[in-house]
Amino acid sequence: MAGQSDPHLNLFSAEEVEFVAEDEMVEIIPNMRMDSLHLICGDYGPFYPQIATEVPLWLAIALKKRGKCAIRTPEWMSVEKLTQILEAERDSQGSFQILPFHYVEISKLLFDHARDDVPDMYLVRSLIEDIRDVRFHKVETSLESIDTRTSAVKIKDLSAMEVNIVRPFVVRALQAIYKHGNPELVPDQDRMTNMQTQGQDHGQRRRPLRRR
């Protein structure tokens, strides 16, 4: 499904979704003493050695790159928790397990920038990939029920990246179904583009108001 996505239909690119995920809060263990940081997005700190504190993921990564802290792996990223989630995903074909909205991006950023802080990193990454595969298979199965009576698709508990990948496929599928069954309900993109162009030209031909 991911390979069929049309980048022009995506609301966000993968990089943009990852950028948004960097605002998620994580715990760090500083190894230095530093005063509070007063930023536009909030105040963080003060920082004391070996005392955990919460900061946005982007700040945690910045401090990690400078050797100023270790990042504490979220509880949901433990092998035990991920194994439970994977088993539950396989057992519940009609629903999705609740995961952090940015679980894909958070795990990727931690694998890229703080792999030494992730216990059993390779096993954790494998479990997350398995969870993604199972969830996408369930999405594909649920989309098989789309027909000419479908006006919208609602799937609960998907993550940001999953929604971003699924959206263009669903939009294109609905457009194809409506065009086949009720072509008059599908907007003519060329006609709409011409109308917008004509409207812009008409606006440009308006005479400027005379000053009194």
C-alpha positions as CSV (number, residue, x, y, z in Angstrom):
1,M,0.0,0.0,0.0
2,A,2.8,2.4,0.9
3,G,4.2,2.0,-2.6
4,Q,0.9,3.0,-4.1
5,S,0.7,6.3,-2.3
6,D,0.6,9.5,-4.4
7,P,2.8,12.1,-2.9
8,H,0.5,14.9,-4.3
9,L,-2.3,13.6,-2.1
10,N,-0.3,13.4,1.1
11,L,-1.0,16.2,3.5
12,F,2.5,15.8,5.0
13,S,5.7,14.3,3.8
14,A,7.4,11.7,6.0
15,E,9.9,14.3,7.1
16,E,7.2,16.7,8.1
17,V,5.4,14.1,10.2
18,E,8.7,13.3,11.9
19,F,9.3,17.0,12.5
20,V,5.9,17.3,14.3
21,A,6.8,14.2,16.4
22,E,9.9,15.9,17.7
23,D,7.6,17.9,20.0
24,E,6.6,14.8,21.9
25,M,7.9,14.8,25.5
26,V,10.6,12.2,26.7
27,E,12.6,11.8,29.8
28,I,16.4,12.4,29.9
29,I,19.0,11.7,32.5
30,P,21.4,14.7,32.4
31,N,25.1,14.3,33.2
32,M,25.7,18.0,33.7
33,R,24.3,20.9,35.7
34,M,22.6,23.6,33.7
35,D,20.1,26.4,34.4
36,S,16.6,26.4,33.0
37,L,16.1,27.0,29.3
38,H,13.4,29.6,28.5
39,L,12.2,28.9,25.0
40,I,9.3,30.0,22.9
41,C,7.7,26.6,23.3
42,G,8.1,26.5,27.1
43,D,10.6,26.4,30.0
44,Y,12.7,23.3,30.6
45,G,15.0,22.5,33.4
46,P,16.9,23.3,35.5
47,F,19.1,20.2,34.8
48,Y,21.0,18.3,37.5
49,P,23.3,15.3,37.0
50,Q,21.4,11.9,37.2
51,I,18.0,13.5,38.0
52,A,15.4,12.7,35.3
53,T,13.5,15.5,33.7
54,E,11.1,15.8,30.7
55,V,12.0,17.7,27.6
56,P,10.8,17.7,24.0
57,L,12.3,15.0,21.8
58,W,14.1,17.5,19.6
59,L,15.9,19.0,22.7
60,A,16.7,15.5,24.0
61,I,18.3,14.6,20.7
62,A,20.3,17.9,20.7
63,L,21.6,17.3,24.2
64,K,22.4,13.7,23.4
65,K,24.4,14.6,20.3
66,R,26.5,16.9,22.6
67,G,27.0,14.1,25.1
68,K,25.0,16.0,27.8
69,C,22.4,13.3,28.6
70,A,21.0,9.9,28.1
71,I,17.5,9.4,26.8
72,R,15.2,7.2,28.8
73,T,13.3,4.8,26.5
74,P,9.5,5.2,26.8
75,E,7.8,2.3,28.7
76,W,5.9,1.2,25.6
77,M,9.2,0.5,23.8
78,S,10.2,-2.3,26.2
79,V,10.4,-5.8,24.7
80,E,7.7,-7.1,27.1
81,K,5.2,-4.4,26.2
82,L,5.8,-4.6,22.5
83,T,5.4,-8.4,22.6
84,Q,2.1,-8.0,24.3
85,I,1.0,-5.3,21.7
86,L,2.0,-7.6,18.8
87,E,0.1,-10.5,20.2
88,A,-3.0,-8.4,20.8
89,E,-2.8,-6.9,17.3
90,R,-2.8,-10.4,15.8
91,D,-5.7,-11.6,18.0
92,S,-8.0,-8.6,17.5
93,Q,-8.7,-8.5,13.7
94,G,-11.4,-5.8,14.0
95,S,-9.6,-3.2,16.0
96,F,-6.2,-1.6,16.6
97,Q,-4.2,-1.4,19.8
98,I,-3.7,2.0,21.3
99,L,-0.2,3.2,20.7
100,P,1.4,6.7,20.9
101,F,0.2,8.7,17.9
102,H,3.8,9.2,16.8
103,Y,5.1,5.7,17.8
104,V,6.7,5.2,14.3
105,E,8.6,8.5,14.3
106,I,9.6,8.4,18.0
107,S,11.1,4.9,17.6
108,K,12.9,5.8,14.4
109,L,14.5,9.0,16.0
110,L,15.6,7.0,19.0
111,F,17.1,4.3,16.8
112,D,18.9,6.9,14.7
113,H,20.2,9.1,17.5
114,A,20.2,7.2,20.8
115,R,20.5,3.5,20.0
116,D,22.8,3.0,22.9
117,D,20.0,4.1,25.2
118,V,17.5,1.5,23.9
119,P,17.8,-1.9,25.6
120,D,17.7,-4.8,23.2
121,M,17.5,-2.3,20.3
122,Y,17.5,-4.8,17.5
123,L,14.7,-6.9,19.0
124,V,12.7,-3.8,19.8
125,R,13.1,-2.6,16.2
126,S,12.0,-6.0,14.9
127,L,8.9,-6.0,17.1
128,I,7.9,-2.5,16.0
129,E,8.3,-3.5,12.3
130,D,6.1,-6.6,12.9
131,I,3.5,-4.5,14.6
132,R,3.4,-2.1,11.7
133,D,3.1,-5.0,9.2
134,V,0.2,-6.5,11.1
135,R,-1.6,-3.2,11.4
136,F,-1.2,-2.4,7.7
137,H,-2.6,-5.8,6.8
138,K,-5.6,-5.1,9.0
139,V,-6.1,-1.7,7.3
140,E,-6.0,-3.3,3.9
141,T,-8.6,-5.9,5.0
142,S,-10.9,-3.2,6.4
143,L,-10.7,-1.2,3.1
144,E,-11.9,-4.2,1.1
145,S,-15.4,-3.3,2.3
146,I,-15.4,0.0,0.3
147,D,-18.2,0.1,-2.3
148,T,-20.4,2.6,-4.1
149,R,-22.4,3.2,-0.9
150,T,-19.2,4.3,1.0
151,S,-19.0,8.1,1.6
152,A,-16.2,8.1,4.2
153,V,-13.8,5.7,5.9
154,K,-13.3,5.7,9.6
155,I,-10.5,3.7,11.2
156,K,-9.8,4.3,14.9
157,D,-6.4,4.3,16.7
158,L,-4.1,4.7,13.7
159,S,-0.9,6.5,14.1
160,A,0.2,9.7,12.3
161,M,2.4,8.0,9.8
162,E,-0.2,5.2,9.2
163,V,-2.8,7.8,8.4
164,N,-0.5,9.7,6.2
165,I,0.2,6.6,4.1
166,V,-3.4,5.3,4.0
167,R,-5.0,8.6,3.2
168,P,-4.0,8.9,-0.5
169,F,-4.9,5.2,-1.2
170,V,-8.4,5.8,0.3
171,V,-9.0,9.0,-1.5
172,R,-8.0,7.5,-4.9
173,A,-10.1,4.4,-4.2
174,L,-13.2,6.4,-3.4
175,Q,-12.7,8.7,-6.4
176,A,-12.4,5.6,-8.7
177,I,-15.5,4.0,-7.3
178,Y,-17.6,7.2,-7.5
179,K,-16.3,7.9,-11.1
180,H,-17.3,4.4,-12.1
181,G,-20.7,4.4,-10.5
182,N,-21.7,8.1,-10.4
183,P,-19.4,10.1,-12.6
184,E,-21.5,13.2,-12.2
185,L,-20.5,13.3,-8.4
186,V,-16.8,13.5,-9.1
187,P,-15.5,17.0,-9.7
188,D,-13.9,17.5,-13.1
189,Q,-10.4,18.6,-12.1
190,D,-9.6,20.2,-15.5
191,R,-12.8,22.1,-15.4
192,M,-12.2,23.3,-11.9
193,T,-8.7,24.4,-12.8
194,N,-9.9,26.4,-15.8
195,M,-12.6,28.1,-13.7
196,Q,-10.0,29.1,-11.1
197,T,-7.7,30.4,-13.9
198,Q,-10.6,32.4,-15.4
199,G,-11.4,33.8,-12.0
200,Q,-7.9,34.9,-11.5
201,D,-7.7,36.5,-15.0
202,H,-11.0,38.3,-14.4
203,G,-9.7,39.6,-11.1
204,Q,-6.6,40.9,-12.8
205,R,-8.6,42.7,-15.5
206,R,-10.6,44.7,-13.0
207,R,-9.9,48.5,-13.3
208,P,-8.3,50.1,-10.2
209,L,-10.5,52.3,-8.2
210,R,-10.1,56.0,-8.9
211,R,-9.0,58.1,-6.0
212,R,-11.4,60.9,-5.0
